[in-house]
Amino acid sequence: DTAVSQTPKYLVTQMGNDKSIKCEQNLGHDTMYWYKQDSKKFLKIMFSYNNKELIINETVPNRFSPKSPDKAHLNLHINSLELGDSAVYFCASSPTALTSGGTDTQYFGPGTRLTVL
Amino acid sequence: ILNVEQSPQSLHVQEGDSTNFTCSFPSSNFYALHWYRWETAKSPEALFVMTLNGDEKKKGRISATLNTKEGYSYLYIKGSQPEDSATYLCARGTSYGKLTFGQGTILTVHP
């Protein structure tokens, strides 16, 4: 069983469209994250949710909106896609970030490669 | 140091060589230092989490040390094997699980 799964694996779309990427974890973790791998290959945190509550919200355009229907799922919606949104997006989860003091090991999904044409 | 920096950016070694690389990070307000191993087309996989100055961790042929006062960590691989080829990432962990990653060291082990 895959611990952290993302769908789709590849997403090719036109500029201006709205798209969603889904993430699910079956580890029983409280905290989930979205990262973007930028053009220089850095992994950068975008958002984090703990038990459905937003706890990290980095400087990300408000076209990006995370949604957590329950603590096992964290979806990423992107409106009005732009060329610069092309990247690989990774979901991750960890046991409980609120009380771990930065020590929580994060478990990553396989990534979603988004290409905006 | 304002950000997490790793060196070298890439490294080529022969099978059997031992190697090491460096992660530098801001030493103020230190919480934790993470090491991840990232193989091509796979997900980053956790190796170690270290929190205390002087911490040493070991997993098979891979070990890591931590100096929180001067803001650096070393990752060592003893007797490198081709299957060790990967990108090794370090990340500074802070409150709420925020990880700030370095750019990684790409290790290639030649048979």
Chai-1 contact restraints between the chains, C-beta under 6 A:
chainA,res_idxA,chainB,res_idxB,connection_type,confidence,min_distance_angstrom,max_distance_angstrom,comment,restraint_id
A,T31,B,G97,contact,1.0,0.0,6.0,A-B,restraint_1
A,F42,B,Q103,contact,1.0,0.0,6.0,A-B,restraint_2
A,L43,B,F101,contact,1.0,0.0,6.0,A-B,restraint_3
A,I45,B,K98,contact,1.0,0.0,6.0,A-B,restraint_4
A,I55,B,Y96,contact,1.0,0.0,6.0,A-B,restraint_5
A,I56,B,Y96,contact,1.0,0.0,6.0,A-B,restraint_6
A,I56,B,K98,contact,1.0,0.0,6.0,A-B,restraint_7
A,S94,B,G97,contact,1.0,0.0,6.0,A-B,restraint_8
A,A97,B,Y96,contact,1.0,0.0,6.0,A-B,restraint_9
A,A97,B,G97,contact,1.0,0.0,6.0,A-B,restraint_10
A,G101,B,Y31,contact,1.0,0.0,6.0,A-B,restraint_11
A,G102,B,Y31,contact,1.0,0.0,6.0,A-B,restraint_12
A,G102,B,A32,contact,1.0,0.0,6.0,A-B,restraint_13
A,G102,B,G93,contact,1.0,0.0,6.0,A-B,restraint_14
A,G102,B,T94,contact,1.0,0.0,6.0,A-B,restraint_15
A,T103,B,A32,contact,1.0,0.0,6.0,A-B,restraint_16
A,T103,B,V49,contact,1.0,0.0,6.0,A-B,restraint_17
A,T103,B,T51,contact,1.0,0.0,6.0,A-B,restraint_18
A,D104,B,G97,contact,1.0,0.0,6.0,A-B,restraint_19
A,T105,B,A46,contact,1.0,0.0,6.0,A-B,restraint_20
A,T105,B,V49,contact,1.0,0.0,6.0,A-B,restraint_21
A,F108,B,S43,contact,1.0,0.0,6.0,A-B,restraint_22
A,F108,B,P44,contact,1.0,0.0,6.0,A-B,restraint_23
A,P110,B,S43,contact,1.0,0.0,6.0,A-B,restraint_24
